[in-house]
């Protein structure tokens, strides 16, 4: 085979490869359209269900208030009738007083006075305000049922909580990665800052210049969700990292989110910030808000890392990272003492169960 024939054959092979790649791009574009269409369809169906729930609640509210209004109207009408009866009697008494003023003193008038006294006594009995009552028991029952309905709804929403709970991951912190100023609990479910440098082995896996610790086990597929108790703290960082995150060397390179190896949300004195690859994403809408639990969700199929306030499933920030290139480990930093305000531990929670309602 001549050189020209070889080149022609190679050209034809590259052309077929190019055509295959072009076809794949076409299929990917179609897939993108399909995903968008399916997502919008599901969103519309969910939106309609929420509209139906809203209508059901509004209709139930209308019926309940109508029932209360009906009874209120009946009681109000009765009161008005009693007031009118009293008014008519006062008119008659005014006439009687006028006669007495004229000093008409006869036996007949004495009898009339006795009859008047009787009518007055009966009227006062019939118009006693304490005799006019609404059904307080029924009103209390309606209020109680409304409260129970609210508690039930709160136990059901946000619905994403139940979904994420199905992705709950067991997280055990690796004490061999913890900075020497961190105390890791025997179960590996909490990290606490201490001023005292712990007597630990100097090994390559250990962070030596930032207060980090990562999980023992990583994951490279599926969807995973975990939660950390952060109440009572003024400084913390938590997120996900590849095992390649620097453990020694320059301090900032080891911080969570400062390199391309990790993603994190940082909380410091009331302010929240999301970090990845050294890029800072300030979250001003969360400023001043406090959450007892922080959740982290990761989807390998979607290349997604999301942070949220697990108490109410309030979204913080999502990183659309595309394809993950390595195993991911959970990571956290309980922070320094922050002038004596940040001694509490970061506690890993059972993300498959909701926090108790206080």
Beta strands, then each sheet from edge to edge (+ up, - down):
strand 1: 182-184
strand 2: 190-193
strand 3: 213-214
strand 4: 223-229
strand 5: 235-242
strand 6: 262-268
strand 7: 271-276
strand 8: 279-282
strand 9: 293-299
strand 10: 304-309
strand 11: 314-320
strand 12: 328-333
strand 13: 346-348
sheet 1: 1+ 2- 13+ 4- 9+ 10- 11+
sheet 2: 3+ 12- 5+ 6- 7+ 8-
end
